[in-house]
Amino acid sequence: MKYRPRTFLLELVMIAVAIGFLFPVYVLVTLAFKDPQQIANRPLSLPSPPSVGSFGEAWRSAGLSSALLNSTLITVVSVLLLIALGSLAAYFLARTATRLSYSLYILFLVGIILPFQLGMIPLYQLVDNLGLLGTYQGMILFYTGIQLPFTVFLYTGFIRSLPADYTNAALIDGASHLQAFAHVIFPLLRPITGTVLILNAVQIWNDFFTPLLYLGGSGHETVPVRVFAFVNQYTSNYGLVAAGLILAALPILLLFLVLQRYVIRGFASGLKG
């Protein structure tokens, strides 16, 4: 392939875009590993020598230990419910050719299109009336309902791309639909399950507005809410702020790095159907 001036120009644009994305990360990391004197004298230079004192102080000051437990509990339970309910619902929608299944699938698609902010006040009142305001159960119920349409959409497309022979063979051998799903279909859903897991986990973990509204002042605040209060309190101490932000983002970043190979493959397979 001939190297043309247009190719060189595109490469320059890509490099510029990459620098634009990476520069804030560079600033965040360098500030986190500097002491206040280095930040005041050389804010953009590499830390020399690196200091990890900001991380310990940020961990204690922001109360991130309990916030991490809260976020982990809400995220893990919500994602497990989404995988179980979404895959089962998608199996019915993908393997049943009736008006009911088609209507339900369209209903789930509408749930993806409509912004949940339209029902924020009624949902808040409902959670309050159920006595779930400020509780883990309220947040888990909220996230499961909000993220379920998108989860069903991904699973349905993937299951439709699988040959129906797998299900038919299991049914002929005497298995029920539930047994066929559990022992035949669900093991084949590993790529899309990885996609569902990482996309929903990132969305739930990074959500700020909903935990602030439903958990504010309850002692069950998640990481983004604690970091928000911490940043406001220590705005002048940029080293502590940077360290707190890195600690908050590290768990979900590690999860994404572990499961990233499933994201594109599973998402593309889900769209195929």
C-alpha angles and dihedrals in degrees: 000000000000117000107232134185088250090058090051090050092050090050091052091050091049091049091050092050091048091051090049091055097041099045096074089048090051091050092047094050096044093049091050092056096047131087119231092263093055091047091053095047104032110015097166101034125097114274111264107212103009116234126202096186093103092063095057093045092046091049091054098038097048095042090231095161094071092036091055091051091050093048092045093051094047094043097046096046093043093049093047091052091047092051093048098043096035096051093046093048091046091051090057093045094047098045100039118075101195136119089251094056092046092049092049091050091052088049090055090049090053087053089058094049099046114079112238090224087079089069098035096111096045090045091050091050091047093051090047092050090050090054092241098118110125093014135112090237092059093052093045091050091048096050093044092054096043097047098038097087093055091045092051090048092055095044094046094054092048095048091049088056091057118088112258088223090085092060094040092052091052092048092049089053089058102263121141121236090258092051091046090052096046098044104029113020104034095055087056091055095071096113095050092040089058089052092048091048098051098040094049093041092053092047095048096041095050097042111120110167099055097050089044090054099040103030104029111135094002098105089241096092117150127231098271092052093049092046091050091055090043093052092051091050097047102031093136093051101071094175092061092044092051092047091050092050092050092049090050094050098040100083096051091041091056090048091052093050091052095048102030094108089063096051102073095032094050095041093050091048091050092053091050092072 
